[in-house]
Amino acid sequence: MNWYEKLNQYFPIEEMKAKEQIDVLLAERGDVYHKDEGPNHVLIYVEFDGFVFVDYLFVSKQARGQGLGKKLIDGLKSKNKPVILEVEPVQYEDTDTEKRLRFYAREGFEHASKIGYRRRSLATGRETVMEILYWSPSGADEEDIYEAMVRTYRDIHKYKDKEIYGAPFAPVSETLSFIDKEERENILEPFESSQKV
């Protein structure tokens, strides 16, 4: 099974970029868009000057619990800049979502609860609510993370979207929002308390 099939089997269709878009990003934006793969993992990430964005992280079922995910995340953390990623909120019918959140809480990630993120899939037309998690070595705040997400959405997610999908993704202003006053529930809180026991 090739790297794209692995991602496609693991991630919901709403979260998947077309293989054509990933290939174009790797070819044309290879200065910032990177793929690291091995027999048991696929890691696709963006590295800009000020932050790293994890586009996809897949660890095969047979390799889980062996420290591979931690090793990959530690490699990104060693770049000494904020590491940002998108996750689905906990879906209790899908135990993988809870395991993912538990893993990121254990790795010291924080929930950017002031950032709203709703993305409409061009493949299904469905809108998906995503949450933003981040780890920062330098105390980046949620406003910094929001600006990084705006850049990622604009420069990576929307890259050649009209050419590849036949229609553009929604503009940044309809997809990302920053709620300065009212913070939403911290989705990592249940897992953070379990780490302290």
C-alpha positions in Angstrom: 0.0 0.0 0.0 1.5 3.4 -1.0 1.6 6.4 1.3 -1.5 8.0 -0.1 -3.6 4.9 0.3 -2.4 4.6 4.0 -3.6 8.2 4.6 -6.8 7.7 2.7 -7.8 4.7 4.8 -7.0 6.5 8.1 -8.3 10.0 7.6 -11.9 10.9 6.7 -12.5 12.0 3.1 -13.4 15.6 4.4 -9.8 15.9 5.7 -8.0 14.5 2.7 -6.3 16.6 0.1 -6.4 15.1 -3.4 -3.2 13.2 -4.2 -2.7 15.6 -7.1 -2.6 18.6 -4.7 -0.1 16.9 -2.4 2.1 15.9 -5.3 1.9 19.5 -6.7 2.8 20.9 -3.2 5.7 18.5 -2.9 7.0 19.4 -6.4 6.3 23.2 -6.4 6.5 24.0 -2.7 9.2 21.5 -1.7 11.0 24.4 0.0 8.3 24.3 2.7 6.2 21.2 2.1 7.8 17.9 3.2 6.9 14.1 3.2 8.7 11.7 5.6 7.6 8.1 5.2 8.7 4.7 6.4 7.2 1.2 6.5 5.0 2.2 9.5 4.4 5.9 9.2 3.6 8.8 6.9 4.4 12.4 8.1 3.6 15.3 5.8 4.4 18.7 7.2 5.0 22.4 6.4 7.9 24.2 7.7 7.8 28.0 7.5 10.3 30.3 9.2 8.2 30.8 12.3 6.3 27.5 12.7 5.8 23.9 11.7 2.3 22.7 10.6 1.6 19.0 10.6 -0.7 18.2 7.6 -0.8 14.5 8.1 0.6 12.1 10.7 -0.1 8.4 10.3 1.4 5.6 12.4 0.3 2.0 11.5 -1.7 0.1 14.0 1.0 -2.5 14.4 3.6 0.2 15.3 1.4 2.1 17.8 2.5 2.1 21.4 6.2 1.7 20.4 7.2 5.3 20.5 7.2 6.0 16.8 4.6 8.9 17.0 6.6 10.4 19.9 9.9 10.2 17.9 8.3 11.9 14.9 6.8 14.7 17.0 10.1 15.1 18.9 11.8 15.5 15.5 9.4 18.4 14.7 9.8 19.9 18.2 13.6 19.9 17.7 13.2 22.6 15.1 12.6 24.9 18.1 9.5 26.6 16.7 5.8 26.2 17.4 4.3 22.9 16.0 0.6 23.2 15.0 -1.9 20.7 13.8 -5.6 20.2 13.2 -7.7 17.5 15.0 -11.3 16.3 15.0 -13.2 16.9 18.3 -13.7 13.7 20.3 -16.2 11.4 18.7 -17.1 8.7 21.1 -18.0 6.3 18.4 -14.4 6.6 17.1 -12.0 5.6 19.8 -9.0 6.8 17.6 -10.1 10.5 18.2 -9.8 10.1 22.0 -6.4 8.2 21.6 -5.1 11.1 19.4 -6.1 13.7 21.9 -4.6 11.7 24.8 -1.3 11.4 22.8 -1.1 15.1 22.0 -1.9 16.1 25.6 0.9 13.7 26.8 3.3 15.4 24.3 2.6 18.9 25.8 0.3 20.3 23.2 -2.3 23.0 24.0 -5.8 23.5 22.6 -6.2 26.8 20.8 -9.7 27.3 22.1 -10.0 30.9 20.8 -9.6 29.7 17.2 -12.7 28.7 15.3 -12.2 26.5 12.3 -14.9 25.3 9.9 -13.8 23.8 6.6 -16.1 22.7 3.8 -15.0 19.7 1.8 -15.0 20.0 -1.9 -15.2 16.2 -2.2 -18.4 15.9 -0.1 -19.8 19.4 0.3 -19.9 18.7 4.1 -18.6 21.3 6.6 -16.2 19.9 9.2 -15.4 21.6 12.5 -11.8 21.1 13.4 -9.8 22.0 16.4 -6.3 23.5 16.5 -3.6 22.1 18.8 -0.2 23.5 19.3 3.1 23.1 21.1 5.4 26.1 21.5 9.0 26.3 22.9 8.7 30.0 23.2 5.3 30.7 24.7 3.5 31.6 21.4 0.0 32.8 22.2 -3.2 31.9 20.4 -3.1 35.0 18.3 0.3 33.9 16.9 -1.1 30.4 16.2 -4.1 32.0 14.5 -1.9 34.0 12.1 0.1 30.8 11.4 -3.1 29.0 10.6 -4.2 31.8 8.3 -0.9 31.5 6.4 -1.2 27.7 6.2 -4.8 27.8 5.0 -4.0 30.5 2.4 -0.6 29.1 1.2 -1.0 25.4 1.6 -4.7 24.2 1.9 -5.9 26.5 -0.9 -2.8 26.0 -3.1 -4.0 25.7 -6.7 -7.4 24.6 -5.3 -9.5 25.9 -8.3 -7.1 24.2 -10.8 -7.1 20.9 -8.9 -10.7 20.6 -7.6 -12.5 22.7 -10.2 -13.7 25.1 -7.4 -11.9 27.1 -4.7 -12.1 26.4 -1.0 -13.9 29.1 1.0 -11.9 32.2 1.8 -10.0 32.4 5.0 -12.5 34.8 6.5 -15.3 32.2 6.2 -13.1 29.3 7.5 -11.0 30.7 10.4 -12.1 33.0 13.2 -10.5 34.4 16.3 -12.7 34.7 19.4 -10.8 37.1 21.6 -13.2 37.2 24.5 -15.1 33.9 24.9 -13.0 30.9 25.1 -14.5 27.6 24.2 -14.1 24.4 26.1 -10.5 23.0 26.2 -10.8 19.7 24.5 -7.5 18.5 26.0 -8.5 19.1 29.6 -9.8 15.6 30.4 -6.6 14.1 29.1 -4.3 16.6 30.8 -5.7 15.7 34.2 -5.2 12.0 33.5 -1.5 12.7 32.8 -1.0 14.2 36.2 -2.2 11.1 38.1 
